[in-house]
């Protein structure tokens, strides 16, 4: 059975929209497009 008192102790409020947006944008994440661009640049530099 669910113990609501324990569950309430674990609860953390979600970030406000502005805070969440700031947290997301401040992360330096590399995606597949960035990886491909870097690989292409490196291969072009090796050819020269």
N, C-alpha and C positions, 0 to 999 in steps of 0.2 A: 504494500500500500504506500502511497506517496505521502511523505512527511513534508507538509507545506512549510513548516518553520525552517527546516534544513534547506529546502529549495530556495526560500527567500534569502537565506544567508549567502547562497551561491550567486544570487542575481547581481549582474552588473549592467547598469543602464547603457543602452546603445549610444553611440556618439551622435551629436546633433549633425545635421546635414553639412554645415560649414566645417565642423571639426573633421568629419569623415572625409569630405572632399580634400581638405588640406593634408590629411594623413595619406591619402591615396596619391595625390600629386607630388608629395615630397619624397616618395620612394623612387629610387633610381632602379627601375626594372628594365631588364633587357628582354625584348621579345624576339620572335623568330625573324622578323624583318631586320632588326638590328644585327642579328647574327649573320644573316645572309649578306647584308651590306658589308660587314667587316670581312667576311670570307672573300667576297669579290674584290675588295680593295687589296687584300693581302695577295691574292693570286695575280692581280694586275701589277703590283709592285715587284713580285718575283719575276714576272716576264720581262721587266725593263732592265 
